[in-house]
Amino acid sequence: MARLSFLAALVSLSVSYVAAAPQGPGGGGNAGFVPLVDKKFTWDKLPYRIDTDVGLPRGEQVGYNQCNATTEGPTSLCQTSFINSLDDFCLWAPPSPGKTVGEIEGEMIAWCTQPGHGTRVIPDGALTGVQFVKSPDYVQVVGFIDQTKINMVAGDAGGEMDPHGADLRGNPMGGIIFSNAFTGTYVQVVEWHNFMGGNQFCLKACDPRGANDAKFCQHIYDTQGCGFNAPSNARDTVFESCASDDQPFPGEGVAVPASSLCSTFASTDIYGPTGTVQVPIPGASTISFSPIPKPTKSTSTTAAPTSTASTSGSSSGASTPSATGSNAAQLGIAPSFAVSALAAIFGITLYV
């Protein structure tokens, strides 16, 4: 009887595991589930929604990926994001106030510094300091923000968004990022991570042409925050664009990489209604950047930055926002492995 009871428990666990596995059209098991990180697109040929999975535990994608002038504004649910330069990047943040990052990471939407992407626009004055860097293998923004102005809960220590997640659907589900900082034309960033919380943020987008994009944009250290995953010399009240060396891979030492060709700007020159300066990519003067969907400003001017000395890699990174641990760090051994192991111990054959 004990053997039969244990068998019944194992069968129940097996059924529960199968039910929790991704199912449905394009979304699971034998039906052909495709992880978000394996979905490839060009920015001008995006489907309405990247995530078409239905009937899964986390529900369906809340937003959309075809974003334009008709979707732009304070009610936008656009989940197509960009990181191009100091003056032109987006962050993941909630569509409505009241929930912490850990509660709503799967439903984050794009908030951008500039109009023209079909997204919500980060309110004027929300950003209080930003450093943008371009290294041989990634571009990165780290900075300081009044997070309540982008629907984040005051005091929320935050967490990590990345294109993986425990169920491989990404956080946010259907979230995708493009950049023109690598080649001058918009390419999909396959590996990236974005930490938000504690009135700070960091977003690193790794060059998909590089052999180590997954290592530089690791997604397993979601409780370690910006100082560990994206060490920088970001300072509050300073808006700076620099060329940079590569950092060590996250998990293989923390060091702020040396930077050079740094230029500083007044925030009012690059953001908001008075922001007419389009900041060039540091060290990339030979690249001809694509003008779409970068917004066209009526009085755009050539940048007149204030140059600063090269920065050594010796200073410490920005303060680290604590993360929720809600992504891959939650996973232990796979349920199928646990069931199989127990079945083997008790001499039971299972077919799952």
MILO-366435 format. One record per residue (C-alpha): residue number from 1; residue in three letters; y, x, z negated. Coordinates in pm, whole numbers, always signed. Example, Ala and Ser with C-alpha at 12.3 -4.5 7.8 and 13.67 -1.06 7.14 Angstrom:
<rs>
+-----+-----+--------+--------+--------+
!   n ! res !     c2 !     c1 !     c3 !
+-----+-----+--------+--------+--------+
!   1 ! ALA !   -450 !  +1230 !   -780 !
!   2 ! SER !   -106 !  +1367 !   -714 !
+-----+-----+--------+--------+--------+
</rs>
This chain:
<rs>
+-----+-----+--------+--------+--------+
!   n ! res !     c2 !     c1 !     c3 !
+-----+-----+--------+--------+--------+
!   1 ! MET !     +0 !     +0 !     +0 !
!   2 ! ALA !   +237 !   +283 !    -83 !
!   3 ! ARG !   +164 !   +436 !   +259 !
!   4 ! LEU !   +239 !   +104 !   +432 !
!   5 ! SER !   +561 !    +60 !   +235 !
!   6 ! PHE !   +674 !   +407 !   +329 !
!   7 ! LEU !   +588 !   +343 !   +694 !
!   8 ! ALA !   +795 !    +24 !   +684 !
!   9 ! ALA !  +1089 !   +218 !   +540 !
!  10 ! LEU !  +1060 !   +480 !   +810 !
!  11 ! VAL !  +1045 !   +218 !  +1084 !
!  12 ! SER !  +1354 !    +50 !   +938 !
!  13 ! LEU !  +1540 !   +382 !   +930 !
!  14 ! SER !  +1430 !   +458 !  +1286 !
!  15 ! VAL !  +1550 !   +120 !  +1410 !
!  16 ! SER !  +1883 !   +166 !  +1231 !
!  17 ! TYR !  +1929 !   +507 !  +1391 !
!  18 ! VAL !  +1854 !   +377 !  +1741 !
!  19 ! ALA !  +2095 !    +87 !  +1689 !
!  20 ! ALA !  +2369 !   +329 !  +1585 !
!  21 ! ALA !  +2319 !   +552 !  +1889 !
!  22 ! PRO !  +2566 !   +500 !  +2174 !
!  23 ! GLN !  +2456 !   +210 !  +2393 !
!  24 ! GLY !  +2590 !     +5 !  +2680 !
!  25 ! PRO !  +2742 !    +76 !  +3021 !
!  26 ! GLY !  +2818 !   +446 !  +3042 !
!  27 ! GLY !  +2777 !   +455 !  +2670 !
!  28 ! GLY !  +2444 !   +541 !  +2534 !
!  29 ! GLY !  +2098 !   +682 !  +2524 !
!  30 ! ASN !  +1912 !   +595 !  +2841 !
!  31 ! ALA !  +2216 !   +400 !  +2963 !
!  32 ! GLY !  +2397 !   +729 !  +3030 !
!  33 ! PHE !  +2636 !   +810 !  +2746 !
!  34 ! VAL !  +2890 !  +1075 !  +2846 !
!  35 ! PRO !  +3077 !  +1259 !  +2566 !
!  36 ! LEU !  +3454 !  +1258 !  +2599 !
!  37 ! VAL !  +3464 !  +1635 !  +2639 !
!  38 ! ASP !  +3244 !  +1605 !  +2950 !
!  39 ! LYS !  +3464 !  +1349 !  +3126 !
!  40 ! LYS !  +3683 !  +1519 !  +3388 !
!  41 ! PHE !  +3983 !  +1369 !  +3564 !
!  42 ! THR !  +4299 !  +1453 !  +3755 !
!  43 ! TRP !  +4614 !  +1312 !  +3595 !
!  44 ! ASP !  +4708 !  +1106 !  +3902 !
!  45 ! LYS !  +4365 !   +943 !  +3935 !
!  46 ! LEU !  +4289 !   +826 !  +3584 !
!  47 ! PRO !  +4095 !   +506 !  +3522 !
!  48 ! TYR !  +4260 !   +232 !  +3320 !
!  49 ! ARG !  +4045 !   +337 !  +3025 !
!  50 ! ILE !  +3849 !   +660 !  +2994 !
!  51 ! ASP !  +3619 !   +521 !  +2724 !
!  52 ! THR !  +3427 !   +224 !  +2862 !
!  53 ! ASP !  +3165 !   +213 !  +2586 !
!  54 ! VAL !  +3098 !   -127 !  +2430 !
!  55 ! GLY !  +2900 !   -245 !  +2131 !
!  56 ! LEU !  +2929 !    +79 !  +1935 !
!  57 ! PRO !  +3007 !   +112 !  +1562 !
!  58 ! ARG !  +3369 !   +225 !  +1614 !
!  59 ! GLY !  +3450 !    -46 !  +1865 !
!  60 ! GLU !  +3633 !     +1 !  +2193 !
!  61 ! GLN !  +3922 !   +221 !  +2305 !
!  62 ! VAL !  +4241 !    +54 !  +2180 !
!  63 ! GLY !  +4480 !   +190 !  +2441 !
!  64 ! TYR !  +4480 !   +288 !  +2805 !
!  65 ! ASN !  +4518 !   +596 !  +3023 !
!  66 ! GLN !  +4714 !   +468 !  +3322 !
!  67 ! CYS !  +5064 !   +514 !  +3186 !
!  68 ! ASN !  +5396 !   +474 !  +3366 !
!  69 ! ALA !  +5741 !   +321 !  +3334 !
!  70 ! THR !  +5593 !    -21 !  +3266 !
!  71 ! THR !  +5399 !   +104 !  +2963 !
!  72 ! GLU !  +5668 !   +328 !  +2815 !
!  73 ! GLY !  +5848 !   +232 !  +2497 !
!  74 ! PRO !  +5800 !   +140 !  +2131 !
!  75 ! THR !  +5494 !    -78 !  +2197 !
!  76 ! SER !  +5312 !   +165 !  +2429 !
!  77 ! LEU !  +4942 !   +220 !  +2368 !
!  78 ! CYS !  +4919 !   +511 !  +2611 !
!  79 ! GLN !  +4644 !   +760 !  +2524 !
!  80 ! THR !  +4724 !  +1016 !  +2793 !
!  81 ! SER !  +4908 !  +1308 !  +2639 !
!  82 ! PHE !  +5081 !  +1626 !  +2760 !
!  83 ! ILE !  +5175 !  +1971 !  +2634 !
!  84 ! ASN !  +5397 !  +2163 !  +2875 !
!  85 ! SER !  +5673 !  +2346 !  +2689 !
!  86 ! LEU !  +5892 !  +2351 !  +2380 !
!  87 ! ASP !  +6091 !  +2054 !  +2503 !
!  88 ! ASP !  +5802 !  +1858 !  +2655 !
!  89 ! PHE !  +5492 !  +1786 !  +2448 !
!  90 ! CYS !  +5316 !  +1496 !  +2279 !
!  91 ! LEU !  +5143 !  +1441 !  +1946 !
!  92 ! TRP !  +4877 !  +1193 !  +1837 !
!  93 ! ALA !  +5004 !   +940 !  +1583 !
!  94 ! PRO !  +4930 !   +581 !  +1478 !
!  95 ! PRO !  +5029 !   +278 !  +1688 !
!  96 ! SER !  +5145 !    +96 !  +1375 !
!  97 ! PRO !  +5230 !   +197 !  +1017 !
!  98 ! GLY !  +5021 !   +152 !   +706 !
!  99 ! LYS !  +4703 !   +354 !   +763 !
! 100 ! THR !  +4627 !   +718 !   +692 !
! 101 ! VAL !  +4510 !   +960 !   +959 !
! 102 ! GLY !  +4156 !   +940 !   +825 !
! 103 ! GLU !  +4159 !   +564 !   +864 !
! 104 ! ILE !  +4303 !   +547 !  +1215 !
! 105 ! GLU !  +4225 !   +878 !  +1387 !
! 106 ! GLY !  +4012 !   +702 !  +1648 !
! 107 ! GLU !  +4305 !   +479 !  +1749 !
! 108 ! MET !  +4588 !   +731 !  +1772 !
! 109 ! ILE !  +4827 !   +704 !  +2065 !
! 110 ! ALA !  +5056 !   +952 !  +2238 !
! 111 ! TRP !  +5409 !  +1009 !  +2105 !
! 112 ! CYS !  +5606 !  +1243 !  +2331 !
! 113 ! THR !  +5931 !  +1435 !  +2303 !
! 114 ! GLN !  +6048 !  +1314 !  +2644 !
! 115 ! PRO !  +6056 !   +984 !  +2830 !
! 116 ! GLY !  +5878 !   +976 !  +3163 !
! 117 ! HIS !  +5515 !   +988 !  +3050 !
! 118 ! GLY !  +5465 !   +617 !  +2987 !
! 119 ! THR !  +5422 !   +676 !  +2614 !
! 120 ! ARG !  +5618 !   +620 !  +2296 !
! 121 ! VAL !  +5901 !   +868 !  +2246 !
! 122 ! ILE !  +5933 !  +1062 !  +1920 !
! 123 ! PRO !  +6255 !   +933 !  +1759 !
! 124 ! ASP !  +6561 !  +1152 !  +1765 !
! 125 ! GLY !  +6579 !  +1370 !  +1452 !
! 126 ! ALA !  +6212 !  +1337 !  +1359 !
! 127 ! LEU !  +6134 !  +1696 !  +1461 !
! 128 ! THR !  +6300 !  +1944 !  +1227 !
! 129 ! GLY !  +6147 !  +2271 !  +1350 !
! 130 ! VAL !  +5907 !  +2367 !  +1631 !
! 131 ! GLN !  +5751 !  +2686 !  +1766 !
! 132 ! PHE !  +5590 !  +2677 !  +2110 !
! 133 ! VAL !  +5378 !  +2974 !  +2218 !
! 134 ! LYS !  +5186 !  +3060 !  +2531 !
! 135 ! SER !  +4905 !  +3310 !  +2490 !
! 136 ! PRO !  +4658 !  +3437 !  +2751 !
! 137 ! ASP !  +4415 !  +3160 !  +2654 !
! 138 ! TYR !  +4613 !  +2865 !  +2519 !
! 139 ! VAL !  +4944 !  +2696 !  +2459 !
! 140 ! GLN !  +5037 !  +2577 !  +2113 !
! 141 ! VAL !  +5309 !  +2390 !  +1927 !
! 142 ! VAL !  +5343 !  +2408 !  +1550 !
! 143 ! GLY !  +5621 !  +2243 !  +1361 !
! 144 ! PHE !  +5777 !  +2018 !  +1102 !
! 145 ! ILE !  +5835 !  +1646 !  +1132 !
! 146 ! ASP !  +5941 !  +1339 !   +937 !
! 147 ! GLN !  +5602 !  +1179 !   +987 !
! 148 ! THR !  +5717 !   +835 !   +874 !
! 149 ! LYS !  +5917 !   +813 !  +1199 !
! 150 ! ILE !  +5594 !   +812 !  +1400 !
! 151 ! ASN !  +5415 !   +551 !  +1187 !
! 152 ! MET !  +5238 !   +796 !   +956 !
! 153 ! VAL !  +5208 !   +714 !   +587 !
! 154 ! ALA !  +5453 !   +903 !   +366 !
! 155 ! GLY !  +5268 !  +1174 !   +177 !
! 156 ! ASP !  +4952 !  +1149 !   +388 !
! 157 ! ALA !  +4798 !  +1496 !   +401 !
! 158 ! GLY !  +4647 !  +1397 !   +733 !
! 159 ! GLY !  +4359 !  +1530 !   +937 !
! 160 ! GLU !  +4243 !  +1647 !  +1278 !
! 161 ! MET !  +4221 !  +1490 !  +1620 !
! 162 ! ASP !  +4000 !  +1652 !  +1886 !
! 163 ! PRO !  +3791 !  +1552 !  +2190 !
! 164 ! HIS !  +3463 !  +1554 !  +1996 !
! 165 ! GLY !  +3422 !  +1350 !  +1676 !
! 166 ! ALA !  +3100 !  +1268 !  +1498 !
! 167 ! ASP !  +2989 !  +1032 !  +1776 !
! 168 ! LEU !  +3127 !  +1254 !  +2058 !
! 169 ! ARG !  +3370 !   +982 !  +2169 !
! 170 ! GLY !  +3667 !  +1186 !  +2048 !
! 171 ! ASN !  +3955 !  +1116 !  +1814 !
! 172 ! PRO !  +4129 !   +925 !  +1947 !
! 173 ! MET !  +3864 !   +751 !  +2153 !
! 174 ! GLY !  +3971 !   +787 !  +2514 !
! 175 ! GLY !  +4242 !  +1040 !  +2429 !
! 176 ! ILE !  +4307 !  +1296 !  +2702 !
! 177 ! ILE !  +4556 !  +1583 !  +2739 !
! 178 ! PHE !  +4707 !  +1750 !  +3046 !
! 179 ! SER !  +4926 !  +2059 !  +3084 !
! 180 ! ASN !  +5118 !  +2233 !  +3361 !
! 181 ! ALA !  +5169 !  +2547 !  +3151 !
! 182 ! PHE !  +4864 !  +2730 !  +3289 !
! 183 ! THR !  +4898 !  +2700 !  +3666 !
! 184 ! GLY !  +5216 !  +2505 !  +3735 !
! 185 ! THR !  +5022 !  +2193 !  +3827 !
! 186 ! TYR !  +4874 !  +1940 !  +3589 !
! 187 ! VAL !  +4522 !  +2022 !  +3476 !
! 188 ! GLN !  +4309 !  +1847 !  +3219 !
! 189 ! VAL !  +4278 !  +2031 !  +2890 !
! 190 ! VAL !  +3911 !  +2004 !  +2798 !
! 191 ! GLU !  +3927 !  +2166 !  +2453 !
! 192 ! TRP !  +4213 !  +2102 !  +2211 !
! 193 ! HIS !  +4283 !  +2023 !  +1847 !
! 194 ! ASN !  +4576 !  +1848 !  +1680 !
! 195 ! PHE !  +4634 !  +1849 !  +1305 !
! 196 ! MET !  +4885 !  +1600 !  +1166 !
! 197 ! GLY !  +4991 !  +1556 !   +804 !
! 198 ! GLY !  +5209 !  +1672 !   +518 !
! 199 ! ASN !  +5517 !  +1646 !   +745 !
! 200 ! GLN !  +5371 !  +1922 !   +961 !
! 201 ! PHE !  +5173 !  +1938 !  +1282 !
! 202 ! CYS !  +4997 !  +2176 !  +1516 !
! 203 ! LEU !  +4855 !  +2115 !  +1860 !
! 204 ! LYS !  +4664 !  +2381 !  +2051 !
! 205 ! ALA !  +4550 !  +2323 !  +2409 !
! 206 ! CYS !  +4312 !  +2583 !  +2548 !
! 207 ! ASP !  +4315 !  +2697 !  +2910 !
! 208 ! PRO !  +4011 !  +2532 !  +3074 !
! 209 ! ARG !  +3974 !  +2831 !  +3306 !
! 210 ! GLY !  +3901 !  +3061 !  +3014 !
! 211 ! ALA !  +3553 !  +3154 !  +2898 !
! 212 ! ASN !  +3641 !  +3097 !  +2533 !
! 213 ! ASP !  +3834 !  +2770 !  +2534 !
! 214 ! ALA !  +3584 !  +2604 !  +2299 !
! 215 ! LYS !  +3609 !  +2897 !  +2055 !
! 216 ! PHE !  +3989 !  +2913 !  +2044 !
! 217 ! CYS !  +4003 !  +2533 !  +2009 !
! 218 ! GLN !  +3721 !  +2496 !  +1757 !
! 219 ! HIS !  +3674 !  +2145 !  +1622 !
! 220 ! ILE !  +3448 !  +2209 !  +1321 !
! 221 ! TYR !  +3712 !  +2328 !  +1073 !
! 222 ! ASP !  +3877 !  +1991 !  +1031 !
! 223 ! THR !  +3939 !  +2035 !   +658 !
! 224 ! GLN !  +4115 !  +2371 !   +701 !
! 225 ! GLY !  +4439 !  +2263 !   +866 !
! 226 ! CYS !  +4701 !  +2443 !  +1071 !
! 227 ! GLY !  +4726 !  +2773 !   +887 !
! 228 ! PHE !  +4357 !  +2836 !   +948 !
! 229 ! ASN !  +4315 !  +2688 !  +1297 !
! 230 ! ALA !  +4656 !  +2759 !  +1450 !
! 231 ! PRO !  +4833 !  +3036 !  +1255 !
! 232 ! SER !  +5197 !  +3069 !  +1355 !
! 233 ! ASN !  +5546 !  +3182 !  +1262 !
! 234 ! ALA !  +5689 !  +2829 !  +1282 !
! 235 ! ARG !  +5994 !  +2776 !  +1061 !
! 236 ! ASP !  +6168 !  +2458 !   +963 !
! 237 ! THR !  +6511 !  +2416 !  +1131 !
! 238 ! VAL !  +6416 !  +2669 !  +1405 !
! 239 ! PHE !  +6323 !  +2564 !  +1760 !
! 240 ! GLU !  +6162 !  +2859 !  +1933 !
! 241 ! SER !  +5960 !  +2937 !  +2246 !
! 242 ! CYS !  +5757 !  +3260 !  +2264 !
! 243 ! ALA !  +5490 !  +3448 !  +2451 !
! 244 ! SER !  +5202 !  +3534 !  +2219 !
! 245 ! ASP !  +4884 !  +3733 !  +2185 !
! 246 ! ASP !  +4564 !  +3538 !  +2124 !
! 247 ! GLN !  +4478 !  +3456 !  +1765 !
! 248 ! PRO !  +4132 !  +3543 !  +1630 !
! 249 ! PHE !  +3881 !  +3266 !  +1691 !
! 250 ! PRO !  +3908 !  +3013 !  +1407 !
! 251 ! GLY !  +3647 !  +3105 !  +1151 !
! 252 ! GLU !  +3659 !  +3474 !  +1239 !
! 253 ! GLY !  +3967 !  +3570 !  +1041 !
! 254 ! VAL !  +4316 !  +3431 !   +998 !
! 255 ! ALA !  +4604 !  +3632 !  +1140 !
! 256 ! VAL !  +4931 !  +3531 !  +1301 !
! 257 ! PRO !  +4923 !  +3689 !  +1648 !
! 258 ! ALA !  +5211 !  +3906 !  +1762 !
! 259 ! SER !  +5472 !  +3726 !  +1970 !
! 260 ! SER !  +5742 !  +3838 !  +2212 !
! 261 ! LEU !  +6000 !  +3708 !  +2459 !
! 262 ! CYS !  +6115 !  +3460 !  +2196 !
! 263 ! SER !  +6409 !  +3231 !  +2264 !
! 264 ! THR !  +6566 !  +2979 !  +2029 !
! 265 ! PHE !  +6740 !  +2653 !  +2112 !
! 266 ! ALA !  +6945 !  +2386 !  +1940 !
! 267 ! SER !  +6734 !  +2074 !  +1894 !
! 268 ! THR !  +7010 !  +1860 !  +2043 !
! 269 ! ASP !  +6989 !  +2064 !  +2365 !
! 270 ! ILE !  +6620 !  +1991 !  +2422 !
! 271 ! TYR !  +6546 !  +1655 !  +2255 !
! 272 ! GLY !  +6704 !  +1313 !  +2247 !
! 273 ! PRO !  +6980 !  +1164 !  +2460 !
! 274 ! THR !  +7178 !  +1490 !  +2467 !
! 275 ! GLY !  +6876 !  +1706 !  +2552 !
! 276 ! THR !  +6931 !  +1836 !  +2903 !
! 277 ! VAL !  +6774 !  +2183 !  +2880 !
! 278 ! GLN !  +6428 !  +2224 !  +3028 !
! 279 ! VAL !  +6276 !  +2523 !  +2853 !
! 280 ! PRO !  +6088 !  +2769 !  +3078 !
! 281 ! ILE !  +5737 !  +2881 !  +2990 !
! 282 ! PRO !  +5772 !  +3223 !  +2823 !
! 283 ! GLY !  +5631 !  +3501 !  +3037 !
! 284 ! ALA !  +5548 !  +3268 !  +3326 !
! 285 ! SER !  +5846 !  +3312 !  +3555 !
! 286 ! THR !  +5625 !  +3336 !  +3864 !
! 287 ! ILE !  +5476 !  +2989 !  +3820 !
! 288 ! SER !  +5626 !  +2702 !  +4017 !
! 289 ! PHE !  +5586 !  +2402 !  +3791 !
! 290 ! SER !  +5506 !  +2056 !  +3919 !
! 291 ! PRO !  +5790 !  +1809 !  +3864 !
! 292 ! ILE !  +5574 !  +1503 !  +3800 !
! 293 ! PRO !  +5541 !  +1338 !  +3551 !
! 294 ! LYS !  +5804 !  +1558 !  +3388 !
! 295 ! PRO !  +6108 !  +1330 !  +3355 !
! 296 ! THR !  +6407 !  +1392 !  +3575 !
! 297 ! LYS !  +6721 !  +1427 !  +3366 !
! 298 ! SER !  +7049 !  +1322 !  +3517 !
! 299 ! THR !  +7235 !  +1631 !  +3398 !
! 300 ! SER !  +6959 !  +1887 !  +3371 !
! 301 ! THR !  +7083 !  +2240 !  +3316 !
! 302 ! THR !  +6940 !  +2587 !  +3319 !
! 303 ! ALA !  +6832 !  +2699 !  +2976 !
! 304 ! ALA !  +7072 !  +2924 !  +2791 !
! 305 ! PRO !  +6855 !  +3042 !  +2504 !
! 306 ! THR !  +6935 !  +3278 !  +2224 !
! 307 ! SER !  +6692 !  +3568 !  +2247 !
! 308 ! THR !  +6532 !  +3700 !  +1933 !
! 309 ! ALA !  +6336 !  +4012 !  +1854 !
! 310 ! SER !  +5963 !  +4020 !  +1901 !
! 311 ! THR !  +5774 !  +3896 !  +1600 !
! 312 ! SER !  +5494 !  +4097 !  +1446 !
! 313 ! GLY !  +5168 !  +3933 !  +1356 !
! 314 ! SER !  +5199 !  +4017 !   +990 !
! 315 ! SER !  +5362 !  +3709 !   +843 !
! 316 ! SER !  +5163 !  +3419 !   +708 !
! 317 ! GLY !  +5104 !  +3095 !   +892 !
! 318 ! ALA !  +5277 !  +2767 !   +824 !
! 319 ! SER !  +5164 !  +2567 !   +525 !
! 320 ! THR !  +4832 !  +2400 !   +586 !
! 321 ! PRO !  +4802 !  +2021 !   +578 !
! 322 ! SER !  +4483 !  +1912 !   +406 !
! 323 ! ALA !  +4250 !  +1728 !   +639 !
! 324 ! THR !  +4035 !  +1426 !   +589 !
! 325 ! GLY !  +3707 !  +1584 !   +686 !
! 326 ! SER !  +3639 !  +1279 !   +897 !
! 327 ! ASN !  +3504 !  +1445 !  +1211 !
! 328 ! ALA !  +3216 !  +1685 !  +1263 !
! 329 ! ALA !  +3231 !  +1811 !   +904 !
! 330 ! GLN !  +3081 !  +1480 !   +793 !
! 331 ! LEU !  +2758 !  +1543 !   +980 !
! 332 ! GLY !  +2455 !  +1685 !   +807 !
! 333 ! ILE !  +2111 !  +1686 !   +967 !
! 334 ! ALA !  +2054 !  +1436 !  +1245 !
! 335 ! PRO !  +1883 !  +1112 !  +1135 !
! 336 ! SER !  +1612 !  +1153 !  +1400 !
! 337 ! PHE !  +1525 !  +1495 !  +1258 !
! 338 ! ALA !  +1503 !  +1355 !   +905 !
! 339 ! VAL !  +1276 !  +1072 !  +1017 !
! 340 ! SER !  +1050 !  +1306 !  +1215 !
! 341 ! ALA !  +1026 !  +1552 !   +928 !
! 342 ! LEU !   +928 !  +1283 !   +678 !
! 343 ! ALA !   +679 !  +1137 !   +923 !
! 344 ! ALA !   +518 !  +1477 !   +970 !
! 345 ! ILE !   +486 !  +1526 !   +596 !
! 346 ! PHE !   +307 !  +1195 !   +554 !
! 347 ! GLY !    +98 !  +1219 !   +868 !
! 348 ! ILE !   +266 !   +932 !  +1052 !
! 349 ! THR !   +334 !   +936 !  +1424 !
! 350 ! LEU !   +665 !   +780 !  +1527 !
! 351 ! TYR !   +800 !   +723 !  +1876 !
! 352 ! VAL !  +1184 !   +719 !  +1874 !
+-----+-----+--------+--------+--------+
</rs>
